[in-house]
């Protein structure tokens, strides 16, 4: 019995085999992590998060808009913080997972009718992203009413539009003042869709579609903005359309037809009075951006990975004003850095996590969750080994509903995929932080739909349990006034400690979280 007791205590023992003494190696020590978290969690304090945030949301970062110099500076700063604290580069030996974003820009476009040149943004407009560059010279135009072909209603009956441009009305015909003709009810049909009309035009062999728009008068104020597309990833790049769609003014339509075009005008097999020349030329900007990843290797369960995330991008500079994004999401980014530092201190003191932890700050969130989507589409760590994502997006402010009692944080998504995660979260809070955990926005009927609006959702789509930590919106949301002096740093640090303690439990428990739910 003594021999086995000594071995189990990790002491050296010796036995004789074939007359030779063989030394037994020391057993690997089992670190008792239970109860050790408080000494490291308390290191996440107001002073630390404030120091981080004054850099991240400072003037030099210029609002950190994705694929700008400010975002590149922020990425370099975060990577340097991870490096200094002793994390390993988390992106296959690099600190950054680079990816490309694209933006289409209109270089030139005109529509000419009978030598009169019509102006893009004033007389017509078109989607810069969805349309391809093209030039049509002296093309014939056929007026095809609403462009509908179904059942007993066929605007294309007797028309030959092959190789021609089709001019269409927006919407669909009505029956009286209220009901729609096709449905016979107040509810319109699928033919109200421009895409449906365009698909029909393609099947008829048309070259392009002109849709008479009722909203051209309002385009002047935004004409410059519609000359460029939103930013998109390669997976969003549309398959080249078979034809372009142009929304034209009633004045331009009348110039083509040689007469006023109203909704009572019937389709005519005769070509329009005037031919059109359409020129539409665009270019594509290829922009680089990145997610920043720091890796902390676990011990006996290192193949399983916990993610702690925030987005570090914001809105940049517009009309000469910097959108600092101190709360959105400088607060979350600062929290991730300080949480990482706390875990590294624990590891250096001999209390490293059993599971590995990736601290990831993503770009492209404000452009449509592009960075987190890119990561989950191109994972560095197997998604099937990713046990959870704790995502932090805006935890530095107080919303109007909590002005009288600010000791709160909104918890979203904790019960959607795992029946265990809420228990872990609440236990961490009851033991350490004593915040009011507000589940208001976790309600699937909540119209804000916050569960779908931050980076955790990309992980949730892969059945990875998540928690989204959030302070709610406030008057400075997405405005230049979201600045560092308005942050409640004590509260920011306290909320960050809750994330730390929750992560500590998940990283060190015997079994990984169960995935046993599928809730909205």
C-alpha positions in Angstrom: 0.0 0.0 0.0 2.8 2.4 0.7 4.3 2.0 -2.7 1.0 3.0 -4.5 0.5 5.8 -2.1 3.9 7.2 -2.8 3.4 6.9 -6.6 0.0 8.6 -6.4 1.7 11.5 -4.6 4.1 11.8 -7.4 7.2 10.7 -5.4 10.0 8.7 -6.9 9.8 4.9 -6.4 12.1 2.1 -7.5 11.3 -1.5 -8.4 13.6 -4.4 -9.4 13.2 -6.0 -12.8 15.5 -8.8 -13.8 17.9 -7.7 -11.1 18.0 -4.1 -12.3 16.6 -1.0 -10.6 14.1 0.9 -12.6 13.1 4.4 -11.5 9.5 5.4 -11.8 8.9 8.9 -13.2 7.0 11.5 -11.2 3.3 11.6 -11.9 2.1 14.8 -13.6 0.7 17.1 -10.9 -3.0 17.8 -11.1 -3.5 21.5 -10.5 -6.5 22.4 -8.4 -8.0 25.4 -10.2 -11.1 25.5 -8.1 -11.2 28.7 -6.0 -8.1 30.1 -7.7 -10.0 32.3 -10.1 -10.7 35.1 -7.8 -7.1 36.2 -7.3 -6.7 36.6 -11.1 -10.2 37.9 -11.9 -9.8 40.8 -9.5 -6.9 41.9 -11.7 -9.4 43.0 -14.3 -10.0 46.5 -13.0 -11.2 49.9 -14.1 -7.7 51.2 -14.5 -6.7 48.4 -16.8 -9.7 48.6 -19.2 -9.4 52.4 -19.2 -5.8 52.3 -20.3 -6.7 50.0 -23.1 -9.7 51.9 -24.3 -8.0 55.3 -24.4 -5.7 53.8 -27.0 -8.3 51.7 -29.0 -10.9 54.5 -29.2 -8.3 57.3 -29.3 -7.8 59.9 -32.0 -5.0 58.0 -33.7 -7.2 55.1 -34.6 -9.6 57.3 -36.6 -12.7 55.3 -35.8 -11.2 52.0 -36.9 -13.3 51.5 -40.0 -12.7 48.2 -41.7 -9.9 48.2 -44.3 -8.6 51.7 -43.3 -5.4 52.8 -41.8 -7.1 53.2 -38.4 -8.2 49.6 -38.4 -4.7 48.5 -39.3 -3.2 50.5 -36.4 -5.8 49.0 -34.1 -4.9 45.4 -35.2 -1.2 46.1 -34.7 -1.9 47.4 -31.2 -4.0 44.4 -30.2 -1.5 42.0 -31.5 1.3 43.8 -29.6 -0.7 43.5 -26.4 -1.2 39.8 -26.9 2.5 39.3 -27.6 3.6 41.3 -24.6 1.4 39.2 -22.2 2.8 36.0 -23.6 0.0 34.6 -25.8 1.0 32.6 -28.9 0.0 33.9 -32.4 -3.4 32.3 -33.0 -3.6 32.3 -36.8 -1.3 29.5 -37.9 1.8 31.3 -36.6 0.5 34.8 -37.3 -1.3 37.2 -35.1 -3.7 38.1 -37.9 -6.1 36.1 -40.1 -6.2 38.2 -43.2 -9.0 38.2 -45.7 -10.2 40.3 -48.6 -13.1 42.6 -48.9 -14.4 44.2 -52.1 -16.2 47.3 -53.0 -17.6 48.2 -56.4 -17.4 51.8 -57.6 -19.0 53.4 -60.6 -16.4 54.9 -62.8 -18.8 56.3 -65.5 -22.4 55.9 -66.7 -24.8 57.6 -69.0 -28.0 56.9 -70.8 -28.5 58.8 -74.1 -31.8 59.2 -75.9 -32.1 61.3 -79.1 -28.8 63.0 -78.3 -30.0 64.0 -74.8 -27.7 62.7 -72.1 -29.3 61.6 -68.9 -27.4 61.7 -65.6 -26.8 58.8 -63.2 -28.3 59.6 -59.7 -30.7 62.2 -61.1 -32.5 60.6 -64.1 -31.7 57.0 -63.3 -29.8 54.7 -61.0 -28.6 51.1 -60.8 -27.1 48.8 -58.3 -23.3 49.1 -58.7 -22.8 45.7 -57.1 -25.4 43.7 -58.9 -24.9 45.2 -62.4 -22.0 44.4 -64.6 -20.1 46.8 -66.8 -21.8 47.0 -70.3 -22.3 49.2 -73.3 -25.4 49.0 -75.5 -25.5 51.3 -78.5 -28.7 52.4 -80.2 -30.7 49.6 -78.7 -34.4 49.2 -79.4 -36.8 49.5 -76.5 -40.1 47.6 -76.1 -42.6 48.7 -73.5 -43.9 45.6 -71.7 -46.3 47.0 -69.1 -45.6 45.4 -65.7 -43.5 42.7 -67.2 -45.7 39.9 -65.9 -46.4 36.6 -67.6 -48.6 34.2 -65.6 -51.9 32.4 -66.0 -54.4 34.6 -67.7 -52.3 37.7 -67.4 -49.4 38.0 -69.9 -47.8 41.4 -70.7 -45.4 39.6 -73.2 -48.2 38.2 -75.3 -47.4 39.1 -78.9 -44.2 40.9 -78.0 -40.7 40.1 -79.4 -38.2 41.5 -77.0 -35.3 39.2 -77.9 -32.1 41.3 -78.1 -34.0 44.4 -77.1 -34.3 46.6 -73.9 -37.5 46.2 -72.0 -39.2 49.1 -70.3 -41.4 48.2 -67.4 -43.7 49.6 -64.7 -42.9 49.1 -61.1 -45.3 47.1 -58.9 -48.3 45.2 -60.3 -51.8 46.0 -61.5 -54.6 46.7 -59.2 -58.3 45.8 -59.3 -60.1 48.9 -58.1 -58.7 51.0 -55.3 -57.7 48.3 -52.9 -57.2 44.8 -54.2 -54.4 43.6 -56.5 -55.5 42.1 -59.8 -53.5 38.9 -59.6 -54.3 38.0 -56.1 -57.7 39.6 -55.8 -56.8 40.7 -52.3 -54.9 43.5 -50.5 -51.9 41.2 -50.5 -49.6 41.6 -53.5 -48.1 38.7 -55.5 -44.5 37.7 -56.2 -44.7 39.8 -59.4 -44.3 43.0 -57.4 -40.6 42.0 -57.2 -38.2 43.6 -59.6 -36.1 40.4 -59.5 -39.1 38.3 -60.6 -39.7 40.7 -63.5 -36.0 40.6 -64.5 -36.0 36.8 -64.5 -39.0 36.9 -66.9 -37.2 39.4 -69.1 -34.2 37.1 -69.2 -36.4 34.1 -70.3 -37.8 36.3 -73.1 -34.3 37.1 -74.3 -34.1 40.8 -73.3 -30.7 42.6 -73.2 -31.5 44.9 -70.3 -34.4 46.1 -68.1 -35.5 49.7 -67.5 -38.0 50.1 -64.6 -39.9 53.3 -64.2 -39.2 54.4 -60.7 -41.4 56.6 -58.5 -38.5 57.4 -56.1 -36.0 59.1 -58.4 -36.9 62.5 -57.1 -35.4 61.5 -53.7 -32.1 60.2 -55.2 -30.3 63.5 -55.5 -29.2 63.6 -51.9 -27.6 60.2 -52.0 -26.4 60.1 -55.6 -22.7 60.0 -54.5 -23.3 57.2 -52.1 -25.0 55.0 -54.7 -21.9 55.2 -56.9 -20.3 52.7 -54.7 -21.5 49.4 -53.3 -21.3 48.2 -49.7 -18.3 46.2 -48.7 -18.7 42.4 -49.3 -16.6 39.3 -49.1 -15.8 36.9 -51.9 -18.6 34.6 -50.9 -21.0 37.5 -51.5 -19.7 38.3 -54.9 -22.8 37.9 -57.1 -22.9 35.6 -60.1 -22.7 37.9 -63.1 -26.3 38.7 -64.0 -27.5 38.0 -67.5 -28.9 41.5 -67.7 -28.7 44.8 -66.0 -31.6 46.6 -64.3 -31.8 50.4 -64.5 -34.4 52.4 -62.5 -35.4 55.4 -64.7 -37.4 58.6 -64.1 -40.8 59.2 -65.8 -39.0 61.9 -67.8 -36.5 59.5 -69.2 -39.2 57.0 -69.9 -41.2 59.6 -71.8 -38.1 60.6 -73.8 -37.7 57.0 -74.9 -41.3 56.4 -75.8 -42.0 59.8 -77.3 -45.0 60.2 -75.0 -46.0 60.0 -71.3 -45.9 56.6 -69.8 -48.5 56.0 -67.2 -49.8 52.8 -65.6 -52.7 52.6 -68.0 -50.5 52.4 -71.0 -50.8 48.9 -72.6 -47.9 46.9 -73.8 -47.1 47.5 -77.5 -45.3 45.3 -80.0 -44.1 48.4 -81.7 -40.6 49.6 -80.7 -40.3 52.8 -78.7 -40.0 56.1 -80.6 -36.3 56.4 -79.7 -33.4 54.0 -79.2 -31.2 54.2 -76.2 -27.4 54.1 -75.7 -26.4 52.8 -72.2 -23.0 53.0 -70.9 -22.3 51.5 -67.4 -18.6 51.1 -66.3 -17.4 50.1 -62.8 -14.3 49.1 -61.0 -13.7 46.8 -58.0 -11.5 47.8 -55.0 -9.8 44.8 -53.3 -9.2 45.7 -49.7 -7.3 43.7 -47.0 -8.4 43.4 -43.4 -7.9 40.9 -40.6 -9.1 39.2 -37.4 -6.6 39.3 -34.6 -6.1 36.0 -32.6 -4.1 35.2 -29.5 -3.8 31.6 -28.4 -3.5 30.2 -24.9 -2.8 26.5 -25.0 -4.7 24.3 -22.6 -3.4 21.4 -20.5 -5.1 17.9 -20.6 -8.0 19.1 -22.8 -6.1 21.4 -25.1 -7.8 20.0 -28.3 -11.0 21.6 -27.1 -11.2 25.4 -27.6 -13.1 28.2 -26.0 -13.4 31.5 -27.8 -13.7 35.0 -26.2 -14.5 37.6 -28.9 -15.3 41.2 -29.6 -15.2 43.3 -32.8 -12.6 46.0 -32.9 -13.8 47.9 -36.0 -16.2 50.8 -36.0 -17.5 53.4 -38.4 -14.4 55.5 -39.2 -14.5 59.1 -40.3 -17.4 60.7 -42.1 -17.9 64.3 -43.1 -14.8 65.2 -41.1 -16.1 63.7 -37.9 -14.5 60.7 -36.1 -16.8 58.0 -34.9 -14.7 56.9 -32.0 -16.7 53.8 -31.0 -15.6 53.8 -27.4 -18.5 51.6 -26.3 -19.1 50.0 -29.7 -17.0 48.0 -29.5 -13.9 49.5 -27.9 -15.3 48.4 -24.6 -15.5 44.8 -25.7 -12.1 44.9 -27.3 -10.5 46.3 -24.1 -12.3 43.6 -22.1 -10.9 40.8 -24.3 -7.4 42.2 -23.9 -7.7 42.4 -20.1 -9.4 39.0 -19.8 -6.5 37.5 -21.8 -4.0 39.2 -19.5 -5.8 37.7 -16.5 -5.7 34.2 -17.9 -2.0 34.5 -18.8 -1.2 35.6 -15.2 -3.0 32.5 -14.0 -1.0 30.3 -16.3 2.3 31.8 -15.2 1.3 31.1 -11.6 0.6 27.5 -12.4 -3.1 27.7 -13.0 -3.4 27.5 -16.8 -6.7 26.3 -18.3 -7.4 22.7 -19.1 -8.9 23.7 -22.4 -7.3 26.1 -24.9 -8.6 29.6 -25.2 -8.6 31.8 -28.3 -8.9 35.5 -27.8 -10.2 36.9 -31.1 -11.0 40.5 -32.1 -12.7 40.6 -35.4 -13.1 43.3 -38.1 -16.0 43.8 -40.5 -18.7 43.6 -37.8 -20.2 46.9 -38.7 -20.2 45.8 -42.4 -22.4 42.8 -41.7 -20.5 40.4 -39.4 -18.0 39.8 -42.1 -14.9 39.0 -40.0 -16.7 36.4 -37.8 -18.3 34.9 -40.8 -15.0 34.7 -42.6 -13.5 32.9 -39.5 -16.3 30.4 -39.2 -16.1 29.8 -43.0 -12.4 29.4 -42.7 -11.8 28.1 -39.2 -8.3 27.8 -37.8 -9.4 25.6 -35.0 -11.9 22.8 -35.8 -15.5 24.0 -35.2 -16.4 20.6 -33.8 -13.8 21.1 -31.1 -14.9 24.7 -30.3 -16.9 24.4 -27.1 -18.4 27.9 -26.8 -18.0 31.6 -27.8 -18.4 34.3 -25.2 -18.9 37.5 -27.3 -18.6 41.0 -25.9 -20.2 43.9 -27.8 -20.8 47.1 -25.9 -20.4 46.7 -22.1 -19.2 50.2 -21.1 -22.3 52.2 -20.8 -25.8 52.3 -19.1 -28.9 52.3 -21.2 -32.0 54.4 -20.3 -33.8 51.5 -18.7 -31.2 51.1 -16.1 -30.3 54.7 -15.1 -31.6 54.1 -11.5 -29.9 50.8 -11.1 -26.8 50.4 -13.3 -25.6 47.1 -11.8 -26.7 45.0 -14.8 -25.7 43.4 -18.0 -27.9 42.0 -20.8 -27.3 38.3 -21.3 -28.4 37.0 -24.8 -28.3 33.5 -26.3 -27.1 31.6 -23.2 -29.9 29.1 -23.4 -30.3 28.7 -27.1 -28.1 25.7 -27.7 -27.0 24.3 -24.4 -29.0 23.6 -21.2 -25.9 24.0 -19.1 -24.6 27.4 -20.1 -27.0 29.6 -18.2 -26.4 27.6 -15.0 -22.6 28.2 -15.4 -23.1 31.9 -16.1 -25.4 32.4 -13.2 -23.2 30.5 -10.8 -20.2 32.6 -11.9 -22.2 35.8 -11.3 -23.6 34.6 -7.9 -20.2 33.7 -6.7 -18.2 36.7 -7.9 -19.8 39.7 -9.6 -23.4 39.9 -8.4 -24.7 41.8 -11.4 -28.4 41.9 -12.4 -28.5 39.5 -15.4 -31.2 41.0 -17.6 -32.6 38.5 -20.1 -35.0 41.0 -21.8 -33.3 40.8 -25.2 -33.1 37.1 -25.1 -36.8 36.9 -25.8 -37.2 35.4 -29.3 -40.1 37.8 -29.8 -38.1 40.9 -29.1 -38.2 43.1 -32.2 -34.6 44.2 -31.8 -33.3 40.7 -32.7 -30.0 41.4 -31.0 -29.2 37.6 -30.9 -28.7 37.8 -34.7 -26.8 41.1 -34.8 -23.3 40.4 -33.4 -20.4 38.1 -34.1 -21.5 35.3 -31.7 -24.3 34.4 -34.2 -21.8 33.1 -36.7 -20.7 30.6 -34.1 -24.2 29.8 -33.1 -25.0 28.9 -36.7 -22.5 26.0 -36.3 -24.2 24.8 -33.1 -21.6 26.3 -30.9 -23.1 27.6 -27.6 -22.7 31.3 -27.1 -23.3 34.2 -24.7 -23.6 37.7 -25.9 -22.8 40.4 -23.3 -24.4 43.7 -24.0 -25.3 47.0 -22.2 -28.1 48.0 -24.6 -28.2 51.0 -26.9 -27.9 54.6 -25.8 -28.1 58.1 -27.3 -24.5 58.0 -28.6 -24.9 54.7 -30.4 -23.3 54.9 -33.9 -22.6 58.6 -33.4 -19.3 60.6 -33.1 -20.2 61.2 -29.4 -19.5 57.6 -28.4 -16.3 58.7 -26.7 -14.1 57.4 -23.9 -15.1 60.0 -21.2 -18.6 58.6 -21.2 -17.6 55.1 -20.3 -18.3 53.7 -16.8 -15.0 52.0 -16.3 -15.9 50.3 -13.0 -18.9 48.7 -14.6 -17.0 47.8 -17.7 -14.4 46.0 -15.6 -17.1 44.2 -13.5 -18.9 42.9 -16.6 -15.5 41.8 -18.0 -14.9 39.9 -14.8 -18.2 38.0 -15.3 -16.9 36.9 -18.7 -13.6 35.8 -17.1 -15.2 33.8 -14.4 -17.7 32.1 -16.8 -14.8 31.3 -19.2 -12.8 29.9 -16.2 -15.5 27.4 -15.4 -16.0 26.3 -19.1 -12.3 26.0 -19.7 -11.7 23.8 -16.6 -14.8 21.7 -16.1 -14.5 17.9 -16.6 -16.9 17.6 -19.5 -17.4 20.0 -22.4 -20.8 21.8 -22.6 -23.6 19.7 -23.9 -25.3 20.9 -27.1 -28.9 19.7 -26.5 -31.1 22.6 -27.5 -32.1 24.4 -30.7 -34.0 27.5 -29.6 -34.7 30.7 -31.6 
